Amino acid sequence: MDEAAYAAARSRMIAEQIRARGVRDQRVLDAMNRVPRHLFVPGAERHEAYEDHPIPIGFGQTISQPYIVAFMTEALGVEPSHRVLEIGAGSGYQTAVLAELGATVYAVEVIEALAIRARQLLDELHYANVHLRAGDGYAGWPEHAPYDRIIAAAAPDDIPRAFIDQLVEGGILAIPLGVINQQLHVSRRVGGKQETIGTMPVRFVPMIKKA
């Protein structure tokens, strides 16, 4: 496929997979339309980049289904003034979508090879508002806390305490929880605790704790 074909596929993805399923935030739709998702997908699977399912990116990890990326991004309500912590950067695709919204993004990826690959691609695409490192996602990134928003693309059993501690009062967290029957939890920090805003069934890879 050439770039024009990828752009057409991206437009169909926005219309048929995302807008048609209820995502209405135009800023999110525009951001996803600007990010060349196919570049974040391994070459052999690049023809599937704009299809409605997750795609393996190596090391037992995946790039999330486009609709889920859009849903979680809309749920966060990211503003250009925000500092966002992303756990499980993977290929860097969600990172790029957050960066397109103007936020300063601090992304953590436990698998060093994926972190190196994602950082290189994000640099090539000139995302100057992104900081990405390899590390233990369970610890967050305390040096740059607090964050206005936190998003996780891997599922622990429970919300790590570090995430709550590193979130501003009134800040929003979106994270999948559980092993078998996972639920995406979207919550707001109120009085040092997380108050649930909404949930939905999802399927993510488990969150890995760095040895």
C-alpha positions as CSV (number, residue, x, y, z in Angstrom):
1,M,0.0,0.0,0.0
2,D,1.1,3.5,-0.7
3,E,0.6,6.5,1.6
4,A,-2.6,7.5,-0.2
5,A,-4.1,4.0,0.4
6,Y,-3.0,4.1,4.1
7,A,-4.7,7.5,4.5
8,A,-7.9,6.2,2.9
9,A,-7.8,3.2,5.2
10,R,-7.2,5.5,8.2
11,S,-10.3,7.6,7.3
12,R,-12.4,4.5,7.0
13,M,-11.1,3.4,10.4
14,I,-12.2,6.7,12.0
15,A,-15.6,6.6,10.3
16,E,-16.5,2.9,10.7
17,Q,-14.7,1.7,13.8
18,I,-14.6,4.8,16.0
19,R,-17.1,7.5,15.2
20,A,-19.8,4.9,14.4
21,R,-19.3,3.3,17.8
22,G,-19.9,6.4,19.8
23,V,-16.6,8.3,20.1
24,R,-17.5,11.9,19.4
25,D,-14.6,14.1,20.6
26,Q,-13.5,15.7,17.4
27,R,-10.0,16.4,18.9
28,V,-9.5,12.7,19.5
29,L,-10.8,11.8,16.0
30,D,-8.5,14.3,14.4
31,A,-5.5,13.2,16.4
32,M,-6.0,9.6,15.4
33,N,-6.4,10.7,11.8
34,R,-3.0,12.4,11.9
35,V,-1.1,9.5,13.4
36,P,0.2,7.0,10.8
37,R,-0.8,3.9,12.7
38,H,0.8,1.6,10.0
39,L,4.3,2.9,11.0
40,F,3.7,1.5,14.6
41,V,2.9,-2.0,13.2
42,P,5.6,-4.6,12.3
43,G,6.1,-4.7,8.5
44,A,4.6,-8.2,8.0
45,E,1.3,-7.1,9.6
46,R,1.3,-3.5,8.2
47,H,-1.6,-4.3,5.9
48,E,-3.8,-4.9,9.0
49,A,-2.9,-1.6,10.6
50,Y,-6.3,-0.1,10.2
51,E,-8.4,-3.1,10.9
52,D,-10.6,-3.5,14.0
53,H,-8.4,-5.7,16.2
54,P,-5.1,-5.7,18.2
55,I,-1.9,-6.7,16.4
56,P,1.2,-8.4,17.8
57,I,4.3,-6.2,18.0
58,G,6.7,-8.8,19.3
59,F,7.7,-10.0,22.8
60,G,4.2,-11.2,23.5
61,Q,2.8,-7.6,23.3
62,T,0.2,-6.0,21.1
63,I,-0.8,-2.6,19.6
64,S,-4.4,-2.1,20.9
65,Q,-7.5,-2.1,18.8
66,P,-8.1,1.3,17.3
67,Y,-11.6,1.7,19.0
68,I,-10.1,1.0,22.4
69,V,-7.4,3.6,21.9
70,A,-10.0,6.1,20.9
71,F,-12.4,5.2,23.8
72,M,-9.7,5.4,26.4
73,T,-8.3,8.7,25.0
74,E,-11.7,10.3,25.0
75,A,-12.4,9.1,28.5
76,L,-9.3,10.8,29.7
77,G,-10.4,14.3,28.4
78,V,-6.8,15.3,27.7
79,E,-6.0,19.0,27.3
80,P,-2.9,20.6,25.9
81,S,-1.9,21.8,29.4
82,H,-1.9,18.3,30.8
83,R,1.0,16.1,31.9
84,V,0.1,12.5,31.1
85,L,1.7,9.3,32.3
86,E,1.3,6.3,30.0
87,I,2.1,2.8,31.3
88,G,2.8,0.2,28.7
89,A,3.9,2.3,25.7
90,G,4.5,-0.7,23.5
91,S,4.9,0.4,19.9
92,G,4.3,4.1,20.9
93,Y,1.0,4.5,19.0
94,Q,-1.1,5.5,22.0
95,T,1.8,7.8,23.0
96,A,1.6,9.5,19.6
97,V,-2.2,10.0,19.9
98,L,-1.8,11.6,23.3
99,A,1.0,13.8,22.0
100,E,-1.2,15.0,19.1
101,L,-3.6,16.4,21.7
102,G,-0.8,18.7,22.8
103,A,-0.2,17.0,26.2
104,T,3.3,16.4,27.6
105,V,3.6,12.6,27.7
106,Y,5.7,10.6,30.0
107,A,5.6,7.0,28.8
108,V,7.1,3.8,30.4
109,E,7.6,0.5,28.7
110,V,8.9,-2.5,30.6
111,I,10.5,-4.3,27.6
112,E,13.6,-2.4,26.7
113,A,13.7,-3.4,23.0
114,L,10.2,-2.1,22.5
115,A,11.0,1.1,24.4
116,I,14.0,1.7,22.1
117,R,12.0,1.0,19.0
118,A,9.1,3.3,20.1
119,R,11.4,6.1,21.1
120,Q,13.2,6.0,17.8
121,L,10.0,6.2,15.8
122,L,8.5,8.9,17.9
123,D,11.7,10.9,17.5
124,E,11.5,10.4,13.7
125,L,8.0,11.7,13.7
126,H,9.1,14.8,15.7
127,Y,7.1,14.4,18.8
128,A,9.1,16.8,21.0
129,N,6.5,16.6,23.8
130,V,7.1,12.9,24.5
131,H,9.5,11.4,27.1
132,L,9.8,7.6,27.0
133,R,11.9,5.2,29.0
134,A,12.3,1.5,29.8
135,G,11.2,0.7,33.3
136,D,8.8,-0.9,35.7
137,G,5.4,0.4,35.0
138,Y,4.2,-0.5,38.5
139,A,6.4,2.3,39.9
140,G,5.0,4.9,37.5
141,W,7.5,7.7,36.9
142,P,7.8,9.5,40.2
143,E,10.4,12.0,39.1
144,H,7.9,13.9,36.9
145,A,4.8,13.5,39.1
146,P,2.1,14.6,39.7
147,Y,0.2,13.9,36.5
148,D,-3.2,15.2,35.3
149,R,-4.0,11.9,33.6
150,I,-2.7,8.4,33.7
151,I,-3.4,5.7,31.2
152,A,-2.3,2.0,31.2
153,A,-2.3,-0.4,28.3
154,A,-1.6,-3.5,30.4
155,A,-3.6,-5.1,33.1
156,P,-2.6,-5.5,36.8
157,D,-4.9,-7.2,39.3
158,D,-5.5,-4.0,41.2
159,I,-4.6,-0.3,40.7
160,P,-1.0,0.2,41.8
161,R,-0.7,2.6,44.7
162,A,2.0,4.5,42.8
163,F,-0.6,5.5,40.2
164,I,-2.9,7.0,42.8
165,D,-0.1,8.8,44.6
166,Q,1.2,10.3,41.3
167,L,-2.2,11.5,40.1
168,V,-3.3,15.1,40.9
169,E,-6.5,15.6,42.9
170,G,-9.3,15.5,40.3
171,G,-7.1,13.7,37.9
172,I,-8.4,10.8,35.7
173,L,-7.0,7.3,35.5
174,A,-7.9,4.7,32.7
175,I,-6.7,1.2,33.4
176,P,-7.7,-2.4,32.6
177,L,-7.9,-4.6,35.7
178,G,-8.0,-8.4,36.2
179,V,-6.7,-11.5,34.6
180,I,-9.5,-13.5,33.0
181,N,-12.6,-11.3,33.1
182,Q,-10.9,-7.9,32.6
183,Q,-12.7,-4.6,33.1
184,L,-11.5,-1.2,31.9
185,H,-11.8,1.2,34.9
186,V,-12.0,4.9,34.4
187,S,-11.8,6.8,37.7
188,R,-11.2,10.2,39.2
189,R,-9.0,10.9,42.2
190,V,-11.1,12.4,45.0
191,G,-9.7,12.8,48.5
192,G,-6.8,10.5,47.7
193,K,-9.0,7.7,46.5
194,Q,-10.3,6.6,43.1
195,E,-14.0,7.1,42.4
196,T,-15.2,5.1,39.4
197,I,-16.6,7.0,36.5
198,G,-17.2,4.0,34.2
199,T,-16.2,0.5,33.3
200,M,-16.4,-1.8,30.2
201,P,-15.1,-5.3,29.4
202,V,-11.8,-5.4,27.6
203,R,-8.9,-7.8,26.9
204,F,-5.3,-6.5,27.5
205,V,-2.0,-8.2,28.0
206,P,-1.0,-8.5,31.7
207,M,1.1,-5.8,33.3
208,I,4.6,-7.2,33.7
209,K,6.6,-6.4,36.9
210,K,10.3,-5.8,36.0
211,A,12.6,-8.3,37.8
